[in-house]
Amino acid sequence: MEEIIIEFMSGPKDGDTLSFETMLDSGKPAQITIGRREGCDVCLSYDSQVSREHALLLYDGSRFWLEDSSSTNGTFLGEDRIDGR
């Protein structure tokens, strides 16, 4: 996998896509920040349920990992809550 593509599936960015390099040449997993803050890789500034620094998506070359960044409302993967606290 040479790039990670994230597609918005609802909201004002519905259908938009973001592309990220896997950055595995450095030996470190790709890290994609998700949150309301403008500097986040995936910025959801329009969603009041999302914390400024909400979650982190990691890719180690074979698997994806999702970490909650101690967000106020938690992070969910389907019905399962991933809580960083």
C-alpha positions in Angstrom: 0.0 0.0 0.0 1.6 3.3 -1.1 -1.1 5.6 0.1 -4.0 5.8 2.5 -7.3 7.3 1.2 -10.0 8.5 3.5 -13.4 9.3 2.1 -16.0 11.4 3.9 -19.3 9.6 4.0 -21.6 12.2 5.4 -21.8 15.9 6.5 -20.7 18.9 4.5 -17.6 17.1 3.1 -19.6 14.1 1.9 -17.8 12.4 -1.1 -14.5 14.4 -0.5 -11.3 12.3 -0.2 -8.0 12.8 1.5 -4.8 11.0 0.6 -1.8 10.3 2.8 1.5 8.6 2.2 2.1 5.5 4.3 5.5 7.0 5.4 6.8 3.5 6.2 10.3 4.2 4.8 11.2 5.8 8.1 10.3 2.6 9.9 7.5 4.3 11.8 3.8 3.7 11.2 1.8 6.3 9.4 0.0 8.6 11.9 -3.1 10.5 10.9 -4.6 12.9 13.4 -8.4 13.4 13.5 -10.2 16.2 15.3 -11.7 19.7 15.2 -8.4 21.6 15.4 -7.3 23.2 12.1 -3.9 21.4 12.2 -5.4 17.9 12.3 -4.8 15.8 9.2 -8.6 15.0 9.1 -10.2 18.2 10.3 -13.9 18.0 11.3 -14.3 21.6 12.4 -18.0 21.5 11.7 -18.8 18.7 14.2 -19.3 19.7 17.8 -19.2 16.1 18.9 -15.6 15.8 17.9 -12.8 17.0 20.2 -10.1 19.3 19.1 -7.7 16.4 19.1 -10.0 13.4 19.0 -8.3 10.3 17.7 -5.2 8.9 16.0 -5.2 6.5 13.1 -2.0 4.4 12.7 -0.9 2.1 9.9 2.0 -0.2 10.5 2.3 -1.6 7.0 -0.2 -4.5 7.5 -2.8 -3.3 10.0 -4.6 -0.1 11.0 -4.9 0.9 14.7 -7.3 3.5 16.0 -6.5 5.3 19.3 -8.8 7.7 21.2 -6.9 10.8 22.2 -8.8 11.2 25.5 -11.7 12.8 23.6 -14.7 14.1 25.6 -17.3 11.8 23.8 -15.0 8.8 23.1 -14.2 7.2 19.8 -16.4 4.5 18.3 -15.5 1.8 15.8 -19.0 0.5 14.8 -20.8 0.0 18.1 -17.5 -0.5 20.1 -16.2 2.4 22.2 -12.5 3.0 22.1 -11.7 5.0 25.2 -8.3 6.6 25.7 -8.9 7.5 29.4 
